[in-house]
Amino acid sequence: MHLLKWLYPGMRFKRWLLLFAAGVMLVSLGLALIFNYKYLDHIEEAIFRFVYTWKGSYDYTATALVGTAVVVVGLAIMLLATRFVIRSVITVLLPEDSGRLVDLIYEKRLLGKGPAITVIGGGHGLSVLLRGIKEATSNVTAVVTVADDGGSSGRLREELGIIPPGDLRNCLVALADTEPLMEKLFQYRFGGTSELAGHSFGNLFIAAMSEVTGDMEKALKESSKVLAVKGRVLPASTEHVRLDATMSDGTVVQGESHIPEVKKHIRRVRLYPAHVPAVQSAIEAIRDADAVILGPGSLYTSIMPNLLVDGMAAALRHSRAIKIYICNVMTQPGETDGYTASMHVKAIQEHAGKGVIDYVLVNSAPLPPECIESYAAKGAYPVRVDKEALNALGVGFVQADLISSTDGGHHDPDKLTRSVMKMIYGLQSNANLKDYYFSDTSMK
C-alpha cells in the first residue's frame, strides 16, 4: 500500500511515470528493430505454446490474460525501480525523513494548494491559531506586533536596539515543522543570576541573525529555514515603537507591559512615534490574502498595535479578503474588564475604521464551572456574545465550540482551525452568505 501512495492525486508523479513508460516502449521498439523481429516471434511462439498446453487449444482470452500479466509485472518493476532511484537520492539529501518521503511530498503539495491566509496579532493567542492553521495550508503569513517592551524582548530591544523578538519567535516555533528538540531549544530560557538569565535562546538567535544579516525581515526568513517553517513570519514594522494608552480618567500610561498593570478602563491606545511605516511585505500579504484573521490575543496590546502602523488599517479596509476577528474566550484583567463581544469589535473599529472586520468568530461552548471559578479568582470572566449589538455594528458572527479540553479559558488550535477553514471555504463558495448573519450550524 505504501507503494501505491505514489499514485495519489496531486503528487505530480504519475505523469513522469507514464513518460518513463513511453521511453521504455520506445527503447523496446528500437531494440526490436536493431536485433530483428524474429526474436520477438520466438517469444510470441513460446507464449502460444504455453497457452495451447494450458488450454488444449488456442484461446485468445488466455493469451490476453498472459499479456496483461506481463504488462502488470512490467509496470510494477518500473514503479519499484523508480521508487528506489528516488529513495537513493533522497536518503542522501534527507536522511532523517527518507522513510516518509511520500507523505512529505503529498503534504507539501496538498498544503501548497490551501488558501492564502494572513494572521495579524501577537502573544500566546496568535501562536495557538498558527499551530492549527499550518496543518490546513502552508500559504500563511503571520504579521506580528513589535510593541512588546517586557521581559527578554524588552531587554534586547533596549540593549541591542532591535525590534522585540519574543512574539516573532513564538510564531516561528508555532509554524515550524521540525524536531521537538529544536522547538525546545528555541523556547529554552536561561536560569541563574548571570546576564543571560531570563533570556530565551530563540530571542538571542533571532537577535544574532538580525545583526549578521543587517535586516530583521531577512533574519526571520533565514531563521525560518532553520526551523522548516510553513509560511512566513513578518513584523508589522521594523521601526522602534512604544505603545501608550489613554485611560478613561485622562491619565496616560506609557509602555505595552505597563498598560494592564494600572487596572483602569482604556479609552484609546496609540503608538509613539505616531507614524511608522509598515513592512511592505506585510501590506502585500493583506492585499493578496484570501482571508485575513485578527487575533486571538490581547485586544489592546497584541492586536491593536498592528492596526496603528501606517498603512495597515487602510490595507485591511481595501482588501477583498474575508476578514475575521477571533474574539477571546475570557476578558483580560486590566485590559478588557467587562467587555462583551461587540465591545471588542467596536474598539477595533474606533481605532482602525469600519470595514476591517466582516465576521466575528466567538465561542459557544459552556465553560466548566471549575474553570470559571479559577479565572474569576484572577479577575477574568467569559466574554458575553451580544448578538444584537454585533448586528448593529454591521458585522456577522459565527458561533462554535472553540475551547480547549485542558484549559477552557483558551482556544483549542484544532477546533479553531476547523471553524476558520469552514468559514473561509463556505464564504468563498457561496458569496450569498456574506449577506447574512449566521451561526456555525449554517456552515455545515
N, C-alpha and C positions, 0 to 999 in steps of 0.2 A: 504493500500500500504506500510506503514511503516513496517508492519509485514513481508511482502514479501522480504524486504531488507536482511533478514537473509539468503535468498536463493541465493544471489548474488555470482558469481564465485569468488573464492579466499578467501572466508570468513572462510573456514575450519570449517563450522558448519553443513553442510548437512550430512557429514559422521557420525558425532556424533548423529545427529537426527535419521538417519537410524539405527544406533546401538541401540539407545534408543527404537526405534520402534521394533527392533528384540527382545530386552529384554522384552517389553510389550507382544509380541506374546508368548514368552516362558513362562512368568508368567501366561498368559491366558490359555495356554495349560496345565500347571501344575495344575492350579486351577480346570480345567475341569476334569483332571484325579483324583484329590482328591475328588471332590464333585459329581462325576458320570456324565456320558454323558446325563442322562435323563433330566437334567436341560437345556442343550443346545437343546435337542429335543423339549422341551416346547417352547423355543424362536423361533426355526425354524418353528414349527407348527403355532405359532401366526402370523409369517410373511406370511406364505402361506395362512392363513385365511384372512389376510388383503388384500393380492393381489387378492384372489378369490372374496372377497366382492367388491373390486375396479373394477376388470375387468369382473366379472361374470363367469370366468373360469380360470383355471391355465394358467399363461403366464410366460415363463422363462425369457423373456426380462424385464418384470416388476419386477420380483424377483431380477434380476441382477442390475436393477436401484436402488432398495431399498438397496441392498448390497453395491453398490458403494456409495450411500449417507451415509450409516453407516461408511464406511471407511473414507470418506472425513471429516465427523464430528469428527471421532476419531483422525485423523491426525491434524485437526485444534486445538482440545483440547490439544493434545500432544505439538504442537508448542507453543500454548499460555501459557501452564503451564511451559514449558522450558524457555520461554522468561521471565516470571515473577520470576522464580527461579534465573535466571542470574541477572535480574534487582535488586532483593532484596539484592544480594551480592554487585553489583556494586554501588548501592546507598550509601552503607557504605564506600566503597573504594574511589569512585569518585562522591561525592555528587553534585558537580558543573556541571559535564558533563554527568551525567547519562541519561539525556534526549536525547542526541545524541550519545549514546553508539554504535549503529550500524555504524554510519558514522565514528566514531573514529576508530573502528576495521577495517572497509573497507579501510579507508585512510591509516592506518598503514600497512596493507597487500599489498596494491597497491604500495605505495611509496617504500616499502621494496624490491620490485622486480625491481626497477629502476636501471639504470646503475651506476657504481661506478665512481664518478666524483671528481677529486682533483682540487681545485681552488687555484691559487698562486697569492699573491699580498698584497694589504693593502689600507688604506684610504677609502674614500667615495665610490669610484668606485666598490671595491670588495663587499661592503655591498649591493649595488644596485643589483648586479648579484645574490648574495646569497638569497635575498628576493624572487627572481623568481625561482631559482633552487630548493629551498626547497619544492615547490609545484609540482615538477616533479619527485623528487627522495629524499629518506632520506639517501641514500648512498653517502653523500657528505662530503668531508674533506676540510676545509679551512686552508691553510698554510700561515701564516701571518708574515710580516716583523717585525723585532724588532729593527730597526734603528731609530725610532722616538725619537726625543730629545726635542720637543717643548711642550708648554702648560702644562696641568696637568700631562701628561705622563712623560714629561721631568723632572718635579719636583719630582715625585715619584721615578723616576729612580735614581736621584741624592741623594734624602733623605733616601730612603729605600734600595737602591742597588738592585732593581728588574728590570727585563726587562720591557719596556714600555707597559702598559696595554691598552692604548687607542684603537688601531686598533683591538686588541683582543676582547675588549668589544663590539665594533661596530659589529663585526662578530657574536658574541654570540647573540646579540639582533636581528640581521638580520635573524638568523636561528631559533629564538625562536618561540615556539608555545604556547604562554602564554597570560595572561590577558594584555590588553593595559596599565593598571595601573602599572604592573610590568615593562613593557618596558619604560614607562615614568620615573619610579623610577631609573632604571639603567642609563638613559640618563640625569637625572636631574643634573644640575650644580649649585653649591652653589654660591650665590652672596655675596655682602657685602665687608667688608675690613678685615675679620678675616683670619687666616691661611688656612681656608678651602675654601676661595674664589677662584673660578676658577676650583676647583676640581669637577669631576663628581662622583656621588655616585657609579656608576658601577666600575670606576677605583679604588676607595677606597675598594669596596667589593672584587675585584679580588686581590688587594694588601694584604688585610687581610686574604683571603683564602690561598694565597701563603705562608704567614707566619705560618698559622695554620697547613697546610699540609706539609710544608717544600719543596714543589716542584711545579713549575708553571704548568707543564703539568697536574699534579693531581688536582691542583687548578681549572684549566679550565674544567676538567672533572666533578668535583663536582659542579661548577657553572652552567654547562650545565644542570644538574639535576634540579636545581632551576628554570631555565628558560624553561625547557622542550624543549631543543634544538634538532632539526632534523639534525643529523650528528655530526661532530666533528670540533673543532677549535684547531689548533696546532701552536705554534710558530716555525719559521724556525730554530731557535737555542735558547738555554737558556743562552747563553753567552752574556756578555755585549759588544756591538759593537758600533762603530762610523762610519758614512758614510762620506767619503771625496770625493771631486770632483776636478779633474784637468781640468782647463779651457783651451780654445784654445790659450790663451796668456801665458800659462805656470803657472799661479797662482793656488794655491791650497786652496780650501775652506773646512773648517772642520765643520762637523755637518749637518745633514739632513735638519734641519729647515733653515739653512743659505744659502744653495745652490741656491734656486730660487731668493734670495734677491739680489745677485750681478749682475743679468741681463747680464750674459755672456754666450757664447756658451760652452757647456760641451763637453770635449773631452773624458773623461773617469771617472768612479766612482770606488771606492774601499773601502773595509772595513778595519777598524783598531780595533784590530789586524787583519792581513791579513788572518789568518787561524783560523776559529772557527768551531767546529763540528756541524753538523745538528742534529736535533732531529730525532732519529731513526724511530719513528712513521711516521714522515713526508716523509722520504725516502721510507718507506714501502707503504705509501699511493700513492706515484707516481708510484712505481713499480706495484702495484696491480690495478691501475685505468683502467677503460675502456676509459676514456678521461681525459686529463689534460688541464686546461684552465689558461692562463696567462692574468691577467687584468680583467676588465678595471681598469685604475688608472694611477697615475703619473709614467711615464716611468722610470725615474732615481731614484726617491725617494720612490716608493712603490713596483715596480716590481723587479727592478734590485738588491736591497739588498738581496732578497731571493736567487737569482741565484748565488750570490757571496759566499754564505755559502758553506763550503767544502762538496762535495758530491751531492749537489742539481742539478747542471748543468749536471753532469755525469749521475745521475739517470734519468734525463729527456732525455738525448741523447739515453740512452739504453732502455728506456721504450717503450713497444709495444703499448702503448695507442695512441689514436688520440690526437694530440697536437694542440691546437687552441689558437691563440693570438687575443684578442679583442682590436682593435685599438680605441683610444679615438676619440670622435667626433670633439673636438676642440684641437688646440695646447695649450700648457700651458706656460704662460709668465715666462721667466727666466729659462725654462727647455727644451721646445721643440719648440722654436720660429722658424717658417718657415719650420717645419718638414712635410714631406709627409708620407704616409703610409709605403712606402718602407724604409724610413729613420728610422722609429721606429723599423722595423724588423731588419735592418742592425745593429742598435745599440745593440739589444739583441744578435744577432749572434756574434758580435765582443766581447761581454763580456762573453757569455756562450757557444759559438761554434755553428756550424751548426748542425741541427738535433733536436734542441729544439722546433722548430715550424714547423708544417706541413701545417697549414692553417691560414689565417688571416680573421677575420670577421670584415667587415667595413660597415659603414652606407652609404646607397644610397639615402635616402630621403632628398630632399632640405630643408634647414632651412628657417624659415620665415625671411623676411628682417629685421623686428624689432629685432629679436633675434641676427642676425648677427651684427647689429649696436650696440646692447647692449654689446656684447662680444668684439667687436672691440675697444670699449672705454676702455676696460681692457687690451687690447693687445693680445687678443685671436682670432684665426680665424679657419674656418673649415679645417680639415685635408684633403688634396687632395689625392685621390686614384690614384696613378700612376701604372697602371696595368702592363705595360711592365717592369718596374723596379722590381716589385714584382715577375714577372715571372723569371727575370734574377737571382733573389736570390734563386730560387728553392722552392718557397712556393706557394700553391694555395690560392685563395681568394674567399670569399663568400660575396656578397653584399645583404643587406636587409635594410628595414626600421627599425631603432633601436631607434629613438629619442623619447623623452618624449613629450607628448602633452602640458605639462605645462612649460617645460624648454627644448627647442630644443637643447641646448648645452650639455645635459646629456642623458644617456641611459634610456630607459624605461625597468623596470625589466621583465615585461611580454613579451614584444617584443623580448628582448634579450634572454630570456629563450626559447621561441618558436624556434628562429633561431638556438640556440645552440643544442637543443634536436633534431631538424630536421637534423642538420649536423651529430650528433652522430649516430642516428638511420639509417640515409641514408648511411653513410660510413660503418657502421657495417654490414648492409645487402647487400651492393654492394661494394665489395673490389675494383672493377674496377674503381670506382670513384676516387680512390687515384691517378690514373694515369693522371687525367685531372685537369685543372684549370677551375673553374665554377663559375657562378653567382647564386644567390639564386633561380632563376627560375628553374634551373636544379634539385633542390632538391624537387620540388613539385610532 
